[in-house]
């Protein structure tokens, strides 16, 4: 698997998980949530976030609608679809298997 595939898949998982736990939220809110939860270890740039959101939307994993934000600005709010919730669970299972396998290699290598 190429490095970009891993990173792209990880970003998708982080976005889906954020939407699954926070509910409808705008792009800046997604970025802020990921940075806060990871104590600024992970930083998501706009150039990565919005193409990922577009891709997830096209795949039917999320939906979006325009609303007024808490700062009185027009913003696109994203939310998980039923298909997105199923995909989130599948991706979390894959992530657990992957990180477990890597941990085993690190432990016994």
Contact map, one row per residue, 1 for C-alpha under 8 A:
1110110000000000000000000000000000000000000000000000000000000000000000000000000000000000000000000000000000000
1111110000000000000000000000000000000000000000000000000000000000000000000000000000000000000000000000000000000
1111111000000000000000000000000000000000000000000000000000000000000000000000000000000000000000000000000000000
0111111100000000000000000000000000000000000000000000000000000000000000000000000000000000000000000000000000000
1111111110000000000000000000000000000000000000000000000000000000000000000000000000000000000000000000000000000
1111111111000000000000000000000000000000000000000000000000000000000000000000000000000000000000000000000000000
0011111111100000000000000000000000000000000000000000000000000000000000000000000000000000000000000000000000000
0001111111110000000000000000000000000000000000000001000000000000000000000000000000000000000000000000000000000
0000111111111000000000000000000000000000000000000000000000000000000000000000000000000000000000000000000000000
0000011111111100000000000000000000000000000000000000000000000000000000000000000000000000000000000000000000000
0000001111111110000000000000000000000000000000001001000000000000000000000000000000000000000000000000000000000
0000000111111111000000000000000000000000000000000001000100000000000000000000000000000000000000000000000000000
0000000011111111100000000000000000000000000000000000000000000000000000000000000000000001001100000000000000000
0000000001111111110000000000000001000000000000000000000000000000000000000000000000000000000000000000000000000
0000000000111111111000000000010000000000000000000000100000000000000000000000000000000000000000000000000000000
0000000000011111111100000000000000000000000000000000000000000000000000000000000100011001000000000000000000000
0000000000001111111110000000000000000000000000000000000000000000000000000000000000000001000000000000000000000
0000000000000111111111100000010011000000000000000000000000000000000000000000000000000000000000000000000000000
0000000000000011111111111000010000000000000000000000000000000000000000000000011100000000000000000000000000000
0000000000000001111111100000000000000000000000000000000000000000000000000000001100001000000000000000000000000
0000000000000000111111100000000000000000000000000000000000000000000000000000000000000000000000000000000000000
0000000000000000011111111000000000000000000000000000000000000000000000000000000000000000000000000000000000000
0000000000000000011111111000000000000000000000000000000000000000000000000000001100000000000000000000000000000
0000000000000000001001111100000000000000000000000000000000000000000000000000111100000000000000000000000000000
0000000000000000001001111110110000000000000000000000000000000000000000000000111000000000000000000000000000000
0000000000000000000000011111110000000000000000000000000000000000000000000011110000000000000000000000000000000
0000000000000000000000001111111000000000000000001100000000000000000000000001110000000000000000000000000000000
0000000000000000000000000111111100000000000000000000000000000000000000000000000000000000000000000000000000000
0000000000000000000000001111111110000000000000000000000000000000000000000000000000000000000000000000000000000
0000000000000010011000001111111111000000000000000000000000000000000000000000000000000000000000000000000000000
0000000000000000000000000011111111100000001110001000000000000000000000000000000000000000000000000000000000000
0000000000000000000000000001111111110000000000000000000000000000000000000000000000000000000000000000000000000
0000000000000000010000000000111111111000000000000000000000000000000000000000000000000000000000000000000000000
0000000000000100010000000000011111111101011100000000000000000000000000000000000000000000000000000000000000000
0000000000000000000000000000001111111111111100000000000000000000000000000000000000000000000000000000000000000
0000000000000000000000000000000111111111000000000000000000000000000000000000000000000000000000000000000000000
0000000000000000000000000000000011111111000000000000000000000000000000000000000000000000000000000000000000000
0000000000000000000000000000000001111111110000000000000000000000000000000000000000000000000000000000000000000
0000000000000000000000000000000000111111110000000000000000000000000000000000000000000000000000000000000000000
0000000000000000000000000000000001111111111000000000000000000000000000000000000000000000000000000000000000000
0000000000000000000000000000000000100111111000000000000000000000000000000000000000000000000000000000000000000
0000000000000000000000000000000001100111111100000000000000000000000000000000000000000000000000000000000000000
0000000000000000000000000000001001100001111110000000000000000000000000000000000000000000000000000000000000000
0000000000000000000000000000001001100000011111011000000000000000000000000000000000000000000000000000000000000
0000000000000000000000000000001000000000001111111000000000000000000000000000000000000000000000000000000000000
0000000000000000000000000000000000000000000111111100000000000000000000000000000000000000000000000000000000000
0000000000000000000000000000000000000000000011111110000000000000000000000000000000000000000000000000000000000
0000000000000000000000000000000000000000000111111111000000000000000000000000000000000000000000000000000000000
0000000000100000000000000010001000000000000111111111100000000000000000000000000000000000000000000000000000000
0000000000000000000000000010000000000000000001111111110000000000000000000000000000000000000000000000000000000
0000000000000000000000000000000000000000000000111111111000000000000000000000000000000000000000000000000000000
0000000100110000000000000000000000000000000000011111111100000000000000000000000000000000000000000000000000000
0000000000000010000000000000000000000000000000001111111110000100000000000000000000000000000000000000000000000
0000000000000000000000000000000000000000000000000111111111000000000000000000000000000000000000000000000000000
0000000000000000000000000000000000000000000000000011111111100000000000000000000000000000000000000000000000000
0000000000010000000000000000000000000000000000000001111111111100000000000000000000000000000000000000000000000
0000000000000000000000000000000000000000000000000000111111111111000000000000000000000000000000000000000000000
0000000000000000000000000000000000000000000000000000011111111000000000000000000000000000000000000000000000000
0000000000000000000000000000000000000000000000000000001111111100000000000000000000000000000000000000000000000
0000000000000000000000000000000000000000000000000000000111111110000000000000000010110000000000000000000000000
0000000000000000000000000000000000000000000000000000000111111110000000000000000111111010000000000000000000000
0000000000000000000000000000000000000000000000000000100110111111000000000000011110010000000000000000000000000
0000000000000000000000000000000000000000000000000000000010011111100000000000011110000000000000000000000000000
0000000000000000000000000000000000000000000000000000000010000111110000000001111000000000000000000000000000000
0000000000000000000000000000000000000000000000000000000000000011111000000001110000000000000000000000000000000
0000000000000000000000000000000000000000000000000000000000000001111100000111100000000000000000000000000000000
0000000000000000000000000000000000000000000000000000000000000000111110000111100000000000000000000000000000000
0000000000000000000000000000000000000000000000000000000000000000011111111110000000000000000000000000000000000
0000000000000000000000000000000000000000000000000000000000000000001111111110000000000000000000000000000000000
0000000000000000000000000000000000000000000000000000000000000000000111111000000000000000000000000000000000000
0000000000000000000000000000000000000000000000000000000000000000000111111000000000000000000000000000000000000
0000000000000000000000000000000000000000000000000000000000000000000111111100000000000000000000000000000000000
0000000000000000000000000000000000000000000000000000000000000000000111111110000000000000000000000000000000000
0000000000000000000000000000000000000000000000000000000000000000011110011111000000000000000000000000000000000
0000000000000000000000000100000000000000000000000000000000000000011110001111100000000000000000000000000000000
0000000000000000000000000110000000000000000000000000000000000001111000000111110000000000000000000000000000000
0000000000000000000000011110000000000000000000000000000000000001111000000011111000000000000000000000000000000
0000000000000000001000011110000000000000000000000000000000000111100000000001111100000000000000000000000000000
0000000000000000001100111000000000000000000000000000000000000111000000000000111110000000000000000000000000000
0000000000000001001100110000000000000000000000000000000000001110000000000000011111111000000000000000000000000
0000000000000000000000000000000000000000000000000000000000011110000000000000001111111000000000000000000000000
0000000000000000000000000000000000000000000000000000000000001000000000000000000111111100000000000000000000000
0000000000000000000000000000000000000000000000000000000000011000000000000000000111111110000000000000000000000
0000000000000001000000000000000000000000000000000000000000011100000000000000000111111111000000000000000000000
0000000000000001000100000000000000000000000000000000000000001000000000000000000111111111100000000000000000000
0000000000000000000000000000000000000000000000000000000000000000000000000000000001111111110000000000000000000
0000000000000000000000000000000000000000000000000000000000001000000000000000000000111111111000000000000000000
0000000000001001100000000000000000000000000000000000000000000000000000000000000000011111111100000000000000000
0000000000000000000000000000000000000000000000000000000000000000000000000000000000001111111110000000000000000
0000000000000000000000000000000000000000000000000000000000000000000000000000000000000111111111000000000000000
0000000000001000000000000000000000000000000000000000000000000000000000000000000000000011111111100000000000000
0000000000001000000000000000000000000000000000000000000000000000000000000000000000000001111111110000000000000
0000000000000000000000000000000000000000000000000000000000000000000000000000000000000000111111111000000000000
0000000000000000000000000000000000000000000000000000000000000000000000000000000000000000011111111100000000000
0000000000000000000000000000000000000000000000000000000000000000000000000000000000000000001111111110000000000
0000000000000000000000000000000000000000000000000000000000000000000000000000000000000000000111111111000000000
0000000000000000000000000000000000000000000000000000000000000000000000000000000000000000000011111111100000000
0000000000000000000000000000000000000000000000000000000000000000000000000000000000000000000001111111110000000
0000000000000000000000000000000000000000000000000000000000000000000000000000000000000000000000111111111000000
0000000000000000000000000000000000000000000000000000000000000000000000000000000000000000000000011111111100000
0000000000000000000000000000000000000000000000000000000000000000000000000000000000000000000000001111111110000
0000000000000000000000000000000000000000000000000000000000000000000000000000000000000000000000000111111111000
0000000000000000000000000000000000000000000000000000000000000000000000000000000000000000000000000011111111100
0000000000000000000000000000000000000000000000000000000000000000000000000000000000000000000000000001111111110
0000000000000000000000000000000000000000000000000000000000000000000000000000000000000000000000000000111111111
0000000000000000000000000000000000000000000000000000000000000000000000000000000000000000000000000000011111111
0000000000000000000000000000000000000000000000000000000000000000000000000000000000000000000000000000001111111
0000000000000000000000000000000000000000000000000000000000000000000000000000000000000000000000000000000111111
0000000000000000000000000000000000000000000000000000000000000000000000000000000000000000000000000000000011111
